[in-house]
Amino acid sequence: MTGAGERASAESALAPYRARWRLDPDGAVVVTPSSVLAPVRRDGARLMLKVPLVDEERRGSRLLAAWSGRGAVRVHAADDGGAVLMSRAEDPGLLVREASAVGPDAEARDERATRILVRTARRLHSVAVPDGVRAEAVPLATWARELLEPERPLPRAFDRGRDVLRELLGGSPGEAVLHGDVHHGNVLRFGDGDGDGADGADGSDGDAADDAWRAIDPKALRGDPGFDTANVLCNPTLAIALRPGRLARRAAVIAEETGRDLDDVLAWAEAWCALSAAWDVGDPSRRERVAALGRLGAAARALRPARS
């Protein structure tokens, strides 16, 4: 599609919602293969309109609406097709900068970011969502089919990660509705002027500083909460995740915050790396990423206290 055609298609997708929800444009529209995002204003509040184009994003938007304000961004309006009008954060790169920092306070800043991400994930996992939203969440075994049941055989280097994931799925202590993509760019700080707030007026728990941090863009999965925190260990980039000592420090923070066994935390990291690599292994342009995931998975395996 040409640039002009793409813009026309985006405007066509946005127009009904701008009219229905009385929205004024407030910035450049972003079009991705999966959704259209438009900064807007309503009654002075800075908001974001998202119109999903694929089923995965529609499921995620319905979950976002169910979570609204309880660990997730506040949703001001939604429809059955998955369109959502949500609050807009003014500094979406804050946690990425914290984790990317260098200098004497780099590890303290990364630890703070890790705790924020884990606490946000735990809040999401504690929310009771409607049965219909839970039912359409994708089971982890299905989400991980490229590793567990690949259409084409994977290299033998994936065998260990596949076995670890199967063991984790078979011995899960409990199931929750998961975000599925908890990372530094998907947990943002909201405050005055963005149509949100941290005072509990929007259905949130009003827990001051923690409540200001809220998730966006869920995948809507279902399974062991350890999957969500494993993603934290591998972001915001693999180069950052592979900094000396970082994986061990982050894993210890996650174990402390969640009460999970350290071996369990690291096992999920090992499995997550194998799954992410399985998604990319067939793409020559992603060769360096696959290799980095292999190094991070091996580091997680080496750190596991219960086995070598």
N, C-alpha and C positions, 0 to 999 in steps of 0.2 A: 504494500500500500504506500502511495506517495505521502509526502509530508502534509500536503493539503488534504488528501483523502483521510489521513489519520486524524487530523484536527477536526474535520467535519464529522467523522465517526464518533470522536470523543464528545463533541458538542451535542450530538444527537443523543448519546447515552446520558449526558448530564442534564439536559434541558428539562425533562419532566420533574426531576427532583428539585432543581433550583426553583421551579414554579410552585411545586407542591409545598415545599418547606420554606419558601420565601427567603431565598438565599441570594446574596450579592457576591459576584466574583471578587477574589482578593489575592490574586497571584497566578503564576503560570500553572497550567494544567500538566500533569505528568501522566503519560500513557505507557503502560507496560503490557506484555503479552497476557497478563492475567487480570488487570484492573485499570480503571481510570481514577485518578486522584486529583481533586480540585480544592485548593484553599478557598474558603468562602467566609462571609460574615453574616450573622443574623443578630439584629438588635445590638450591634456593636461587638458581639462576642466573636473571637477568632476560632473558626471551626474548620474541619476537613471533611469533605464529601468523598466517599469511596463507592464506586460502582464496580462490582466484580464482573469479570467476563468469563470465568471458568468455575466449575463446580467446587474445586478445592477452596477457592476464595469465598464462594458463597457459604460453604460450611463454616469457614473461619469467621465470617462476618456474623453469622447467626450465633456462634458461640460468644463472640465479642459482645453482642447485644445481651446475651444471657448473663455474662459476667459484669456488665456495665458498672464501673465504679468500684468493683470489689477485686482489686488487684489488676484490673484492666482499665483502659481509657474509658471515660464516660461516653456512652452513646446517647445522643439527644433524640434521634429518630432512626427508625429502621423499617424495612419492608420485607415481605416474605422472600423476595428475590435476592436478598443479601445486601442491598444498598444500605449504607450506614452513614449517618451524620454524627461525627464524633469531635471531641475536643481536639485542639491542636497545640502541640508543644512548640515552644519557640527555640529550643536549643536541643535538637534531637541527637547531636553528636557528643553529648556530655560524657556518657559512660565509655564511649569509644576512646575519648581523650584520656580519661582516667586510667584505662587499661594500657594505653599506648605510652604513657608518661615515661620519661627517663630522668635519672638523677637520684639523689639520696632518698626522696620520698616516693619513688616509683612503686615499690612493693606495698607500701601502706595505701597508696591510692588504688592499686589493683585489688587489694584485699577489700577495701570499702566497696568497690564496684561489684566484686564477687558476692559479698553479703547482700547487697541490694538486689541483685539478680535472683539469688536463691530465696530470699524472703518474699520477693514478688511471686516467684513460682509456687511457693508453699501456700500463699494466700489464694492463688488461683485454684490450686488443687483442693482447697477446703470448701469451695463454693458448691452448693447443691444446684445443679443446672436442671432444667426441665427434661423429662424423659425423652422427648423427641430430639432434643439437641444431643443428649448422651448417645442415643441410638444411632445417629448418623456420624458420630465421631469414628474415625478409622482405627481399628485395632492395630496395635504395634506390629503384630505378626504380618498383617497385610501391608503396612507401610514399609516393612523391611524385606519385602519379597525379593528385591533385587539381590540381596545377600543370602536369604534363606532358601529361595527357590528361583535362582536366576534362569533366564531363558537360554543363555549360553554359559557354558562352564567358566567359572572364574579361575584365575591363577591359584595355585596351591597356597600361596601366601595368605589367602583369605580364609583358609580352613579354620585356623585358630579363632579368629574373630567370630566366624559363624557359630562355632561350638559354644563360645562364651555367650553369645546372644541367645542361643537356644536354651542354655542352662538358666540364664536370667529370666527368660519368658516363662520357663517351666516352674520356676521357684519364686515367682513374684509374691511379695507379702500382701499386696493389695492393689486395687485398680482405681485410677482417677481419670477424670477428663483432663487431658494434657494440652498445653499450649503447642508443643511440637517444634518450636523454633525460638527458644529463649536465648537471646544473645544481647550484646551491648547496644546494638542498634534497634532492638525491639522492646526495650524497656526505657521509657522516657519520663522526664520530670515535668509535672504539670503544676500550674499555680495561677496567680491572679491574671485575669485578662484573657485566658485561653478557653473560657467556657467550662472550666473544671474547677476543682477546689479540693481541699483536704479537710473539710470540716464535717464530713459525714452527711451533708445535706443531699447528696446525690445517691444515697444508698450504700456508700462506702462505710468502712468501719471507723473512719476518722482517726486513724492511728498516726497523727502528726507527720513526722518526717518520712516514715515508711510509706504512708498513704499517698504521698506526693509522687511516688514512683509507680508507674502503671504500664502494663504491657499493651502492645499493638500487634496486629498481623498474626494471629494464631493459625496453626494448621488444623486444629481440631482432631486430636488423636485420643486414643483411649488405651491405658495400660499403666505400667509401673512408673511412679513419679521419678525414679532414678534416671529415666531417659531425658527428662527436661533439664536436670542439673548437669548431666554429662555434656550437653551442648555448651554449657557455660565454660567448661574446661578447654574447649577447642576454639574459642573466639577471643577478640574480634577478628584476628587473623591467625593463621597457623604459625607464622613467624613469632608473633607475640606469645602465643600459647607455648611455644618451644623455648622461650627464654630460660636460661639456667635456673633451676629451682622453682620455677613458676608452677608447674603442674603439681608438684608435691604440696606447695603451700596452698594452692587453690583447693586441692582435694581435701586437705585437712580442714579448711574453712567449711566446705560443703558437708563433711561428716559432722562437724560441730553444729552447724545450723540445722541440719535435718535429723540428727540422731542416728543416721545410717552408719553401718560398719564401713571403715575406710576401704577394706577390700572390695566391698560392694560398689562403692563410689568409683573406684578405679576400674572395676570390671565393666561398669556401664560406659566409662570413657573408652576402654579398649573396644567394646562392641560398637560404640557410636563411630569411632574412627574407621572400623572395617565397613560399616554400612555406608558412610559418606564416600569412602573410596570406591565401593562397589557401584555407586551411582555414576561416578566419573571415569572409571577405568577404561571404558571404551572410547573416550574422547582424547585424541592425541594432544589437544591443546591444554588438557588438564593433567598432563603427566607429572609436572612438578608438584601439583597439589596432592595427587595420589601418593607420591613418594613422601611428602611431608606428613600426610595422615598416617602412613606406615611408621614413620619415626615416632610420632606422638603415641600411636597405639602401642608400639614396643616400649616406650618410656612408661606408659601406664602399667603394662604387664610387669616390667621390672620393679616397679614400686609396690606391687601388690604384696601385702605382708603374709598372706595365707598360702601363696604358691609362687613359684618362679616361672 
